[in-house]
Amino acid sequence: MTSAAPRPSFTLRSLAAIVGAHLEGDGDRVVTAVAPLDTAGPAEISFVLGARYQAAACASRAGAFVAPEGITGLPGPVLRTASPQLALIRLLEVFHPAEPPAPGVHPAAVIDPGASIDPSASVGACAVIERGAVVRRGATLFPLVYVGADAEVGEDATLYPHVVLRERVRVGRRVVIHSGAVLGADGFGYAQDAGEHRKVPQVGGVLVEDDVEIGANTTIDRATVGDTVIRRGTKIDNLVQIGHNVEVGERSILVAQVGISGSVRLGRGVILAGQVGVADHVTLGDGVVGGAQAGVPSDLETAGVYLGSPARPVMEAKRIMAAETRLPELLRRVRALEKRLEDVERQSEEPRG
């Protein structure tokens, strides 16, 4: 039995230099891990992302803290920074460095002779790479990945187990695709023919630009013709459905269970929170934010936050939601007024002596 690798350890002084923070307290204190406030111990550093976590931080047993200005009274040394979340990212990278896989093709992988694999790429056991596919420099394909005919995996991309790239799917540089994602399944297109559903052939592809991350069990359908396009820097959560011929703009964020129908256009920096649904052929402008469970049946051109179904500007939607809570009371008042009006009308119709 092999022994576990030793845990990394760093002085707070060295960590402050690494993350660009101002050190308050004992710079010689050594920490060996990053941990949440409620479980951290004296040899661990924890993080305070904002004022609402101050009470938990003051009760924590952590040996040190990362915190923004204004968070005081912490029971240990502090790495003071204007952006604790970015500092946390750097700390996690330091304590958990990624181990690059060894280049080469596993003997159990199935590679078509017509595929092209850069010698620096890593292809795991039982991966399948079809004719005409290209795997570029530094790409990592974990076991059981499928890359279809004429598909392309860009430089330094990472495909985790059970990722499927169907034929003619192109993935850019540094793209990360998590397990179970399927790119390039047929778009959902049918036409009525004498009462039957006749399938529209889906002969297009999928293009994923550089620095995109795609979550587990997300599906991105191929275009009917042309390409379904995910622009650079976009981040997609688990369990997202993107229909055929959609274009997602640069640096957009799509959260879990978002559903986007065919031929939708999303601008730059669009954010769709959990379970947002977008109808087909809708356009969302740059900077549009759809709140959780919003339903978007028509174009939203102006940047801003939209809520509800149908989605409306946030303040309008909140007024409607507030009014909805008063509906039972308003209904009782309307019925009472109707009763009084009936009484007045009946009295006016009675004969006078």
Phi and psi in degrees as a GROMACS rama.xvg file:
@    title "Ramachandran Plot"
@    xaxis  label "Phi"
@    yaxis  label "Psi"
@TYPE xy
-83.4993  145.52  THR-2
-78.8581  152.133  SER-3
-67.8172  147.42  ALA-4
-65.8301  143.151  ALA-5
-63.2548  145.092  PRO-6
-72.6715  140.047  ARG-7
-67.333  152.717  PRO-8
-140.351  144.415  SER-9
-142.805  144.816  PHE-10
-76.4692  155.259  THR-11
-63.2084  -31.3366  LEU-12
-62.4453  -44.0593  ARG-13
-68.5299  -37.7554  SER-14
-65.9343  -38.6725  LEU-15
-60.5462  -40.8395  ALA-16
-66.965  -38.8287  ALA-17
-65.0138  -43.4674  ILE-18
-94.4241  -3.93086  VAL-19
71.7587  37.376  GLY-20
-106.622  159.989  ALA-21
-91.2551  124.476  HIS-22
-85.8077  129.211  LEU-23
-119.337  108.848  GLU-24
120.18  -160.592  GLY-25
-72.2966  106.151  ASP-26
-73.3738  -15.1715  GLY-27
-88.6005  -6.01565  ASP-28
-63.7553  138.125  ARG-29
-105.128  134.227  VAL-30
-123.203  151.048  VAL-31
-119.448  -2.50389  THR-32
-166.325  165.594  ALA-33
-106.462  135.245  VAL-34
-146.145  157.18  ALA-35
-65.3486  159.663  PRO-36
-57.5743  -39.2954  LEU-37
-79.3991  -14.9059  ASP-38
-119.67  -8.6444  THR-39
-64.7192  143.672  ALA-40
-113.212  -176.367  GLY-41
-61.2254  -22.3031  PRO-42
-96.1352  11.6918  ALA-43
-123.624  153.368  GLU-44
-107.115  138.61  ILE-45
-121.646  -176.536  SER-46
-139.292  143.209  PHE-47
-121.535  106.681  VAL-48
-85.112  -14.0831  LEU-49
-175.462  177.376  GLY-50
-62.541  -29.2664  ALA-51
-68.3278  -13.4114  ARG-52
-99.5218  5.13127  TYR-53
-64.7447  -42.2147  GLN-54
-62.1495  -43.2347  ALA-55
-64.3528  -36.5383  ALA-56
-66.1421  -41.8582  ALA-57
-65.6685  -24.3904  CYS-58
-92.9222  -2.98824  ALA-59
-76.9109  153.096  SER-60
-95.8315  10.0802  ARG-61
-59.1736  148.293  ALA-62
-79.0268  -18.4459  GLY-63
-162.638  166.922  ALA-64
-138.925  149.336  PHE-65
-104.891  126.85  VAL-66
-151.708  153.508  ALA-67
-84.4504  174.281  PRO-68
-60.5498  147.915  GLU-69
93.9606  -14.4651  GLY-70
-94.6945  108.247  ILE-71
-122.256  172.867  THR-72
74.9658  19.1241  GLY-73
-75.859  143.432  LEU-74
-85.3547  46.4682  PRO-75
176.46  174.301  GLY-76
-59.1168  154.068  PRO-77
-129.244  135.208  VAL-78
-93.9563  104.57  LEU-79
-88.5092  127.52  ARG-80
-150.235  150.614  THR-81
-73.1595  -20.1269  ALA-82
-132.623  83.0599  SER-83
-62.6801  -28.5944  PRO-84
-67.9353  -41.604  GLN-85
-66.6742  -37.2525  LEU-86
-63.0871  -39.1468  ALA-87
-61.3102  -43.0728  LEU-88
-56.855  -46.1455  ILE-89
-65.159  -40.1395  ARG-90
-62.4299  -42.3738  LEU-91
-64.1225  -36.2923  LEU-92
-65.9772  -35.7286  GLU-93
-70.4376  -44.9157  VAL-94
-81.1978  -19.6855  PHE-95
-131.763  65.0324  HIS-96
-65.2853  139.968  PRO-97
-70.5394  138.153  ALA-98
-100.258  111.77  GLU-99
-65.6055  134.713  PRO-100
-69.8176  156.527  PRO-101
-68.8018  137.004  ALA-102
-68.0603  157.612  PRO-103
123.618  170.298  GLY-104
-109.435  125.339  VAL-105
-63.7591  142.788  HIS-106
-59.1353  -24.6994  PRO-107
-88.4224  -0.820134  ALA-108
-72.9464  153.449  ALA-109
-113.892  109.921  VAL-110
-119.627  122.591  ILE-111
-67.9166  140.115  ASP-112
-57.921  -23.1261  PRO-113
-87.2913  2.94564  GLY-114
-86.4861  156.991  ALA-115
-122.388  120.077  SER-116
-125.253  122.357  ILE-117
-64.0461  140.552  ASP-118
-59.6911  -23.8883  PRO-119
-83.7272  -8.6446  SER-120
-74.8617  159.12  ALA-121
-119.657  123.919  SER-122
-123.351  120.332  VAL-123
-83.0597  175.786  GLY-124
-61.2222  139.59  ALA-125
65.4876  10.9976  CYS-126
-68.4194  149.767  ALA-127
-125.577  126.568  VAL-128
-126.631  119.43  ILE-129
-88.973  176.301  GLU-130
-55.4818  134.512  ARG-131
79.1227  -4.87499  GLY-132
-72.5741  151.646  ALA-133
-126.863  128.203  VAL-134
-118.228  116.398  VAL-135
-91.6149  -179.744  ARG-136
-54.2184  130.312  ARG-137
74.3573  3.31861  GLY-138
-69.5153  150.296  ALA-139
-124.305  120.225  THR-140
-114.309  111.774  LEU-141
-72.5854  169.851  PHE-142
-54.7598  144.794  PRO-143
72.3285  17.1627  LEU-144
-76.3628  144.266  VAL-145
-118.895  127.033  TYR-146
-121.375  116.25  VAL-147
-78.1996  177.119  GLY-148
-59.4886  134.581  ALA-149
61.5112  17.7162  ASP-150
-81.1  164.849  ALA-151
-138.899  131.126  GLU-152
-112.396  120.835  VAL-153
-77.0971  173.846  GLY-154
-59.2904  133.765  GLU-155
61.3367  18.0705  ASP-156
-73.1975  154.972  ALA-157
-129.13  122.984  THR-158
-117.499  116.69  LEU-159
-82.4736  170.272  TYR-160
-54.0711  141.297  PRO-161
71.4914  15.2402  HIS-162
-72.4576  140.066  VAL-163
-121.078  120.412  VAL-164
-109.431  110.892  LEU-165
-75.0698  178.858  ARG-166
-56.8895  139.321  GLU-167
65.89  21.2684  ARG-168
-85.8124  132.748  VAL-169
-119.151  126.627  ARG-170
-118.761  130.699  VAL-171
-82.3313  -165.599  GLY-172
-74.9034  140.497  ARG-173
60.2498  22.6554  ARG-174
-74.457  140.296  VAL-175
-119.171  126.498  VAL-176
-126.261  123.011  ILE-177
-89.4348  167.096  HIS-178
-55.0565  139.931  SER-179
84.6666  -6.13352  GLY-180
-69.6429  143.087  ALA-181
-125.72  117.71  VAL-182
-112.547  123.443  LEU-183
101.9  11.703  GLY-184
-65.008  161.3  ALA-185
-60.4869  138.955  ASP-186
-64.7723  156.802  GLY-187
-92.2071  89.7617  PHE-188
-136.053  123.735  GLY-189
-140.575  152.665  TYR-190
-126.494  147.552  ALA-191
-75.6083  132.628  GLN-192
-141.808  99.3331  ASP-193
53.8652  42.6529  ALA-194
84.8135  -3.15015  GLY-195
-105.37  154.716  GLU-196
-89.89  112.029  HIS-197
-100.658  125.191  ARG-198
-71.0473  133.102  LYS-199
-83.5369  121.806  VAL-200
-57.6525  135.833  PRO-201
-108.312  98.0868  GLN-202
-112.304  5.28514  VAL-203
-86.0434  -160.938  GLY-204
-136.16  -167.857  GLY-205
-130.564  134.011  VAL-206
-121.132  119.884  LEU-207
-112.905  117.024  VAL-208
-79.2907  -176.336  GLU-209
-64.8578  150.287  ASP-210
63.0123  30.4187  ASP-211
-93.4944  144.564  VAL-212
-122.33  134.43  GLU-213
-124.932  125.739  ILE-214
-77.8543  172.351  GLY-215
-63.4536  138.801  ALA-216
60.505  23.2831  ASN-217
-82.816  148.69  THR-218
-126.855  133.693  THR-219
-126.895  112.346  ILE-220
-79.7286  148.686  ASP-221
-69.8948  157.53  ARG-222
-74.916  154.581  ALA-223
-61.3044  -53.4885  THR-224
-137.309  156.91  VAL-225
79.3206  -142.661  GLY-226
-135.397  143.671  ASP-227
-80.6899  131.55  THR-228
-125.825  129.994  VAL-229
-113.15  111.304  ILE-230
-76.3974  164.821  ARG-231
-59.7556  145.607  ARG-232
78.3174  0.601277  GLY-233
-75.7251  144.922  THR-234
-122.175  126.558  LYS-235
-121.521  129.026  ILE-236
-77.8275  -176.504  ASP-237
-68.9458  153.975  ASN-238
58.8091  41.8508  LEU-239
-103.994  140.363  VAL-240
-115.165  123.218  GLN-241
-120.809  119.746  ILE-242
-79.3537  179.957  GLY-243
-68.516  144.016  HIS-244
63.623  19.5865  ASN-245
-76.1662  147.58  VAL-246
-123.872  120.073  GLU-247
-103.133  123.806  VAL-248
-71.839  169.271  GLY-249
-58.6517  141.591  GLU-250
55.4131  34.5773  ARG-251
-84.1077  162.915  SER-252
-128.097  123.709  ILE-253
-120.867  116.042  LEU-254
-91.5014  167.729  VAL-255
-49.6774  139.197  ALA-256
68.2666  17.5764  GLN-257
-66.2416  140.12  VAL-258
-126  122.606  GLY-259
-119.489  119.02  ILE-260
-75.6085  173.917  SER-261
-63.9037  148.986  GLY-262
62.0511  26.4454  SER-263
-80.9557  147.736  VAL-264
-121  120.191  ARG-265
-107.56  134.268  LEU-266
-78.5582  -167.546  GLY-267
-72.4436  141.951  ARG-268
64.3725  24.5161  GLY-269
-72.5814  139.12  VAL-270
-122.744  123.53  ILE-271
-118.357  114.564  LEU-272
-74.8947  179.599  ALA-273
-54.7817  133.913  GLY-274
66.7357  20.7088  GLN-275
-69.3015  138.448  VAL-276
-118.805  134.504  GLY-277
-121.438  124.965  VAL-278
-71.6259  163.986  ALA-279
-67.4919  151.137  ASP-280
61.6336  23.643  HIS-281
-91.9372  146.716  VAL-282
-116.846  130.183  THR-283
-113.021  127.495  LEU-284
-74.4842  172.371  GLY-285
-54.9723  135.704  ASP-286
76.2118  11.3199  GLY-287
-72.9489  136.183  VAL-288
-121.073  119.924  VAL-289
-99.4814  118.395  GLY-290
-69.0777  165.708  GLY-291
-53.0566  133.746  ALA-292
65.422  16.8545  GLN-293
-66.376  144.237  ALA-294
-111.554  125.416  GLY-295
-115.345  98.0874  VAL-296
-91.0305  -12.2627  PRO-297
-148.428  172.945  SER-298
-60.6677  142.382  ASP-299
-124.502  105.679  LEU-300
-93.337  -27.7638  GLU-301
-95.4282  134.625  THR-302
-59.1915  143.182  ALA-303
150.798  179.31  GLY-304
-98.055  135.591  VAL-305
-127.023  139.666  TYR-306
-131.241  161.331  LEU-307
86.6628  178.257  GLY-308
-138.557  106.575  SER-309
-72.2425  151.04  PRO-310
-65.4183  132.635  ALA-311
-130.548  161.705  ARG-312
-52.3337  146.052  PRO-313
-56.6264  -43.9525  VAL-314
-68.0008  -39.6865  MET-315
-63.4687  -43.8482  GLU-316
-63.3939  -39.9056  ALA-317
-65.3631  -38.0904  LYS-318
-63.4397  -40.1625  ARG-319
-65.8157  -42.2178  ILE-320
-63.3302  -39.732  MET-321
-65.0436  -39.5524  ALA-322
-66.2338  -35.1258  ALA-323
-60.6951  -33.9019  GLU-324
-66.9772  -20.1939  THR-325
-95.1386  -0.108572  ARG-326
-58.134  -44.7556  LEU-327
-58.6473  -43.0752  PRO-328
-64.3717  -45.3673  GLU-329
-63.4635  -36.4814  LEU-330
-64.3692  -41.7414  LEU-331
-63.1162  -39.7168  ARG-332
-67.3394  -40.2344  ARG-333
-63.4922  -42.6855  VAL-334
-64.2559  -37.9967  ARG-335
-65.3105  -41.9392  ALA-336
-64.8582  -39.9923  LEU-337
-62.2251  -39.1121  GLU-338
-64.971  -42.8106  LYS-339
-64.566  -40.3166  ARG-340
-63.5972  -40.1615  LEU-341
-61.3895  -41.3573  GLU-342
-63.9197  -42.8745  ASP-343
-63.8376  -44.6319  VAL-344
-64.0892  -39.3432  GLU-345
-65.176  -42.4081  ARG-346
-64.7838  -36.7793  GLN-347
-68.615  -24.1497  SER-348
-88.9804  -13.2834  GLU-349
-70.5131  140.575  GLU-350
-65.6109  141.44  PRO-351
-99.7538  135.069  ARG-352
